[in-house]
């Protein structure tokens, strides 16, 4: 079976020309290669890209056609002097099983049977379709008048890779040839640096009063790991980080395979110095603590927060996937998470809760919002579209399961209040 038949991605409208007006999203094209300046002043050549150069999308007659899968991002000018930078999620891949074999999983909208990552710029990567914090039609959205940058995710590397990696199609299900090579471009870091370069030279107006760097799922990790790069652009602003649905509960095997020098994403060439020096010294049981404490100590006058539900099904799913790979199970069809696998749920919850409480106890500029249930992420309508009935409201506007505190108001206060006040809230177990 060909790749065209296996992958059916919905094409979103792409506008190559636009007129800048307040409230209108503009698409920012990105060249295949460009020079950028790093925070230390050194020059670097980057190659922004999605995982695949071409991707199949449904044609007019229903037959898939191949279209260029070029990376681009989006900017929406607002009426305020505040800026929201959001990194989209979409899984991750780091070996043959996740980067190639998982692509054969059925595309039925169920997060438990999706490929482990999204390689397409066309799918789930348009801010006009993700809802949540980007729904400007709702007057109760406290971020509706903010300037917004939306960074798509199509590289499978948590927005931090800078490598072209060849994986093997072991069964031939993708290429039609068992053992054939498949080139995957992990260029998430290059994509982020292209956005950063644009912000340095094109962001209109004066220095933003408040900057909220945020991301959901893989984008939550991307926002955390790339925070120093964005912070260095807006050093005079009140800067904050919200990591949504990215609590760092993974296995030691994943940490050893990925968060190390010589790994599939070439992190030694991409991470900011705060994290680069930690490669090979990350530990699964303290990963979230290491990631967040590094920032809270490095930037004592900035503020940091995390959101999760207590039993986030998608995060637990990835915890199981990593564990199964560590055990030698490389069959993606067998990775589906079952409600009966309570040990995965209990282990993930215990490690997540221990982490956020420890960070909160030993830092002064960190807080968390722990909601009830299994929903994955709160900033967009991902949970509504994939886990709950269609009639279910967006978690962003209706999340108040933690001590009755409305999440949208909690986040707005966190991002804008002049003085930081630790206000962690959690649902009642």
Residue pairs with C-beta under 8 A, 6 or more apart in sequence:
1 173
1 176
2 176
3 56
3 103
3 174
3 175
4 56
4 64
4 66
5 64
6 103
6 104
6 173
6 174
7 55
7 56
7 64
7 103
7 107
7 120
8 56
8 57
8 58
8 64
8 107
9 55
9 56
9 57
9 120
9 122
9 123
10 57
10 58
10 122
10 123
11 57
11 58
11 67
11 122
12 122
12 123
12 125
12 126
12 129
13 126
14 27
14 72
15 26
15 27
16 27
16 29
18 24
18 26
18 27
20 26
20 77
21 77
22 77
22 78
22 79
23 76
23 77
23 78
23 136
24 76
24 77
25 74
25 75
25 76
25 127
25 128
25 150
26 74
26 75
26 76
26 77
27 72
27 73
27 74
28 72
28 73
28 74
28 75
28 198
29 70
29 72
30 48
30 70
30 71
30 72
30 73
30 191
30 194
31 48
32 47
32 48
32 49
32 70
33 45
33 46
33 47
34 45
34 46
34 48
34 194
34 197
35 43
35 44
35 45
35 46
36 43
36 44
36 45
36 46
36 193
36 194
36 196
36 197
37 43
37 44
37 197
37 200
38 44
39 228
39 229
39 232
39 272
44 193
46 162
46 187
46 189
46 190
46 193
46 194
47 185
47 187
47 190
48 71
48 187
48 190
48 191
48 193
48 194
49 70
49 71
49 155
49 185
49 187
49 190
49 191
50 69
50 70
50 71
50 119
50 120
50 121
50 154
50 155
50 185
50 187
51 69
51 93
51 99
51 117
51 119
51 154
51 155
51 156
51 184
51 185
51 186
52 69
52 119
52 120
52 183
52 184
52 185
53 68
53 69
53 185
54 66
54 67
54 68
54 69
55 66
55 67
55 69
55 119
55 120
55 121
55 122
56 64
56 65
56 66
56 67
57 64
57 65
57 67
57 122
58 64
58 65
59 65
67 122
69 119
69 120
69 121
69 122
69 154
70 121
71 121
71 152
71 154
71 155
71 187
71 191
71 194
72 121
72 152
73 149
73 150
73 151
73 152
73 191
73 194
73 195
73 198
74 126
74 127
74 148
74 149
74 150
74 152
75 147
75 148
75 149
75 150
76 127
76 147
76 148
76 150
77 147
77 204
78 144
78 145
78 146
78 147
78 148
79 145
80 145
80 146
80 147
80 209
81 205
81 206
81 208
81 209
82 146
82 147
82 208
82 209
82 210
82 211
82 212
82 415
82 416
83 146
83 147
83 148
83 149
83 203
83 208
83 210
83 211
83 212
83 234
83 237
84 133
84 143
84 146
84 147
84 148
84 149
84 211
84 212
84 214
85 148
85 149
85 151
85 195
85 199
85 211
85 212
85 213
85 214
85 223
85 230
86 127
86 133
86 134
86 148
86 149
86 150
86 151
86 214
86 215
86 216
86 219
86 223
86 379
87 151
87 153
87 159
87 192
87 214
87 215
87 216
87 218
87 219
87 220
87 222
87 223
87 226
88 124
88 125
88 130
88 150
88 151
88 152
88 153
88 215
88 216
88 218
88 219
89 153
89 215
89 216
89 217
89 218
89 219
89 220
89 245
89 377
89 382
90 117
90 118
90 124
90 125
90 153
90 154
90 156
90 217
90 218
90 219
91 114
91 115
91 116
91 117
91 118
91 156
91 217
91 218
91 318
92 98
92 116
92 117
92 156
92 157
92 158
92 218
92 318
93 99
93 102
93 116
93 117
93 156
93 157
93 184
94 156
94 157
94 254
94 257
94 258
94 263
94 264
94 265
95 167
95 257
95 264
95 325
95 330
96 167
96 168
96 169
96 170
96 330
97 325
97 330
97 331
97 332
98 116
98 117
98 156
98 321
98 325
98 332
99 117
99 156
99 165
99 167
99 182
99 184
100 167
100 168
100 169
100 170
100 174
100 182
100 184
101 169
101 170
101 171
101 173
101 174
101 330
101 331
101 332
102 115
102 116
102 117
102 332
103 115
103 119
103 173
103 174
104 115
104 173
104 174
104 332
105 113
105 114
105 115
105 332
105 333
106 113
107 114
107 115
109 385
109 386
110 386
111 313
111 314
111 317
111 376
111 386
111 387
112 313
112 317
112 336
112 337
113 336
115 332
116 318
116 321
116 332
117 156
117 218
118 124
118 125
118 153
118 154
118 156
119 154
119 155
119 156
119 184
120 154
121 152
121 154
124 130
124 382
125 152
125 153
125 154
126 152
127 134
127 148
127 150
128 134
130 380
130 381
130 382
131 380
131 381
131 384
131 394
131 396
132 378
132 379
132 380
132 381
132 394
132 395
132 396
132 397
133 141
133 143
133 379
133 380
133 396
133 408
134 148
134 150
134 380
135 141
135 144
135 394
135 396
135 397
136 144
138 144
138 397
140 397
140 408
141 397
141 408
142 408
142 409
142 411
142 412
143 412
146 212
147 203
147 204
147 208
149 195
149 199
151 159
151 191
151 192
151 195
151 215
151 219
151 222
152 191
153 159
153 188
153 218
153 219
153 222
155 161
155 185
155 186
155 187
155 188
155 191
156 184
156 186
156 188
157 186
157 187
157 188
157 189
157 264
157 265
158 188
158 218
158 221
158 222
158 225
158 265
159 188
159 189
159 191
159 192
159 215
159 218
159 219
159 221
159 222
159 223
159 225
159 226
160 188
160 189
160 192
160 221
160 222
160 225
160 226
160 265
160 267
160 270
160 271
161 186
161 187
161 188
161 189
161 264
161 265
161 266
161 267
161 270
162 186
162 187
162 188
162 189
162 190
162 265
162 266
162 267
162 269
162 270
163 185
163 186
163 187
163 264
163 265
163 266
163 269
164 183
164 184
164 185
164 186
164 187
165 183
165 184
165 185
165 186
165 264
165 265
166 181
166 182
166 183
166 184
167 181
167 182
167 184
168 179
168 180
168 181
168 182
169 175
169 177
169 178
169 179
169 180
169 181
169 182
170 178
170 179
170 330
171 178
172 178
172 179
172 180
174 180
174 182
175 182
186 264
186 265
186 266
188 222
188 265
189 226
189 269
189 270
189 271
190 270
192 222
192 226
192 229
193 229
196 229
196 230
196 233
199 230
199 233
200 233
207 234
207 236
207 237
208 234
208 237
209 237
209 238
209 416
210 237
210 238
210 239
210 240
210 415
210 416
211 230
211 234
211 237
211 238
211 239
211 240
212 240
212 241
212 242
212 415
213 223
213 226
213 227
213 230
213 231
213 239
213 240
213 241
213 242
214 220
214 223
214 241
214 242
214 243
214 244
214 379
215 221
215 222
215 223
215 224
215 243
215 244
215 246
216 244
216 245
216 246
216 377
216 378
216 379
216 380
216 382
217 244
217 245
217 246
217 314
217 376
217 377
217 382
218 246
219 244
219 246
220 243
220 244
220 245
220 246
220 306
220 377
221 243
221 246
221 248
221 291
223 241
223 242
223 243
224 241
224 243
224 246
224 291
224 292
224 295
225 271
225 272
225 275
225 291
226 272
227 241
227 295
227 299
228 272
228 273
228 274
228 295
228 298
229 272
230 239
231 239
231 299
231 302
238 416
238 418
239 299
239 302
239 303
240 302
240 303
240 304
240 305
240 414
240 415
241 295
241 302
241 303
241 304
241 305
242 305
242 306
242 307
242 379
242 411
242 414
242 415
243 292
243 304
243 305
243 306
243 307
244 306
244 307
244 308
244 377
244 378
244 379
245 307
245 308
245 312
245 314
245 315
245 376
245 377
245 378
246 306
246 315
247 288
247 306
247 308
247 312
247 315
247 352
247 355
247 356
248 287
248 288
248 289
248 291
248 355
249 287
249 288
249 315
249 319
249 348
249 351
249 352
249 355
250 284
250 287
250 318
250 319
250 322
251 284
251 319
251 322
251 323
251 326
252 283
252 284
252 285
252 326
253 322
253 323
253 325
253 326
254 284
254 322
254 325
254 326
255 282
255 283
255 284
255 287
257 263
257 264
258 264
258 265
258 267
259 267
259 279
259 280
259 282
259 287
260 267
260 279
260 280
260 282
261 267
261 268
261 279
261 280
262 268
267 275
267 276
267 279
268 276
268 279
271 279
274 294
274 295
274 298
275 291
275 294
278 290
278 294
282 290
283 290
285 351
286 355
288 352
288 355
288 356
288 359
289 355
289 358
289 359
292 304
292 306
292 359
292 363
292 366
293 359
293 362
293 363
295 302
295 304
296 304
296 359
296 363
296 364
296 365
296 366
297 363
299 365
300 364
300 365
301 365
302 365
303 365
303 366
303 367
303 414
303 420
304 363
304 365
304 366
304 367
305 366
305 367
305 368
305 369
305 411
305 414
306 356
306 368
306 369
307 368
307 369
307 370
307 371
307 377
307 378
307 379
307 407
308 315
308 352
308 368
308 370
308 371
309 370
309 371
309 372
309 373
309 374
309 375
309 376
310 349
310 352
310 353
310 370
310 371
310 372
310 373
310 427
310 429
311 345
311 348
311 349
311 373
311 374
312 348
312 374
312 375
312 376
313 337
313 374
313 375
313 376
313 387
314 376
314 377
315 348
315 352
315 376
316 337
316 344
316 345
316 348
317 335
317 337
319 344
319 347
319 348
320 335
320 337
320 341
320 344
321 335
323 344
324 334
324 335
329 335
337 344
353 370
356 368
356 370
356 424
359 366
359 368
360 366
360 367
360 368
360 422
360 424
364 420
364 422
365 420
365 422
366 422
367 414
367 422
367 423
367 424
368 424
368 425
368 426
369 402
369 405
369 407
369 410
369 411
369 424
369 425
369 426
370 402
370 424
370 425
370 426
370 427
371 378
371 395
371 399
371 401
371 402
371 407
371 427
372 401
372 402
372 427
373 401
374 387
375 383
375 387
375 388
375 395
376 382
376 383
376 386
376 387
377 383
377 395
378 395
378 396
378 399
378 407
379 396
380 394
380 396
381 394
381 395
381 396
383 392
383 395
384 390
384 392
384 393
384 394
384 395
395 407
396 407
396 408
397 408
399 406
399 407
399 408
400 406
400 407
401 427
402 425
402 426
402 427
403 425
403 426
403 427
403 428
405 423
405 425
410 423
410 425
413 423
414 423
